[in-house]
Amino acid sequence: MKKLLLATTAATLVSGAAIAEEIKIGVMLGFTGPAESLAPDMFAGAKTALMEASASGLFLDGTTIDVIQGDSTCIDAAVSTAVAERFITADGVSGIIGALCSGATIAALQNVAVPNGMVMISPSATSPALTTIEDNGLFFRASPSDARQGQVMSESLLEKGIKSVAVTYTNNDYGKGLADAFQGSFEAMGGEVTINIAHEDGKADYSSEVGSLASAGGDVLVVVGYLDQGGPGIIRAALDTGAFDKFHLPDAMIGQTIEDRFGAEIEGSTGQVPGSDSEGGEMLVAIGEANGYNGTAPYAPESYDAGALMVLAMQAAGSTDPQVYKDFVYSVANAPGELIMPGEIGKALEILAAGGDVDYVGGSAVELIEPGEAAGSYREIVVKDGKITTVGYR
């Protein structure tokens, strides 16, 4: 992959925000593909934060923000690369929020963002590979790594008395990364993984995969998949054959479509998705309602927070140049500074303009750790009376 007009692009981006009347920020999510039902609320969350900053009149001497939308399709590396290229070379964005899925994020980061010095903040890319990827300090994520999710899954299952599980994962960076992280943690804590096999998305029939899983056995079936693709196919085949009737569902398997498709058929199934019981999360309920979206949908809080972190870093730096404001993302996300909640972006911009410090808490209780990812907490769920119900946080 050739570098995309690096010198020209960098020169364009260096233009000071203080004299700019408008900047563009790209939001790249999987609006089609295996997690497409998550994208609308995520996009609305990111856009709401960006528009809050823009409408305040306090962002970089009145600079306004134009939000540019792009569809990474979630899993197609070529498409996500092309979207990121278009954002930079045609749209002239000053930052990219996204992508939704890990594979799309890795492709856009390595092929486009790093060669062109562009900041990316993903609300939801969780692959452990992103922790060690060479990013030149340009990549951040508002969600925790799946290394942590693997530990949370293991603790949750073992506390429930589940000591033996079968695992199937979608065959990509996200699926394999989380499945391996979970197996390592679960076995280290004394659990048994009877089988850990991949499945391909988009198949009409998963009876072969379920047959292998059933033969290996386990107290529950862990489905590391996507809620709009192969994951539901695995669950349906398992239910229809009687192979399993209880499932554990990680983050990308939790959403309204799972509840709508299965309801009480998967009664008692469990899972987890990034989330917190912080004050900020509650505040996003009203913010979401006012802006026509579900503010607490999976990864919607993290999307709002990704947008907020980007504009606050720009304000702290006094620049929309990614090579400058990348060094301020940590400082606006962490202590010291005045605590900033959802709906208070204007307040934060005013503090930063006056030379003060902010500690952005946001909707997901953001705390960034090296190398640019959220420490993270998880919302635990159970399917009760056919509904996905929150039962705790950890």
Buried (B, 14 or more C-beta within 10 A) or exposed (E): EEEBBEEEBBEBBEBEBEEBEEBBBBBBBBBBBBBBBBBBBBBBBBBBBBBBBBEBEBBBBEBBBEBBBBBBBBBBBEBBBBBBBBBBBEBBBBBBBBBBBBBBBBBBBBBBBBBBBBBBBBBBBBBBBBBEBEBEBBBBBBBBBBBBBBBBBBBBBBEEEBBBBBBBBBBBBBBBBBBBBBBBBBEEEEBBBBBBBBBEBEBEEBBEBBEBBBEBBBBBBBBBBBBBBBBBBBBBBBBEEEBBBBBBBBBBBBBBBBBEBBBEEBBEBBBBBBBBEBEBBBBBBEBBEEBEBBBBBBBBBBBBBBBBBBBBBBBBBBBBBBBBBBEBBBBBBBEEBBBBBBBBBBBBBBBBBEEEBBBBBBBBBBBBBEEBBBEBBBBBBBBEEBEBEEEEBE
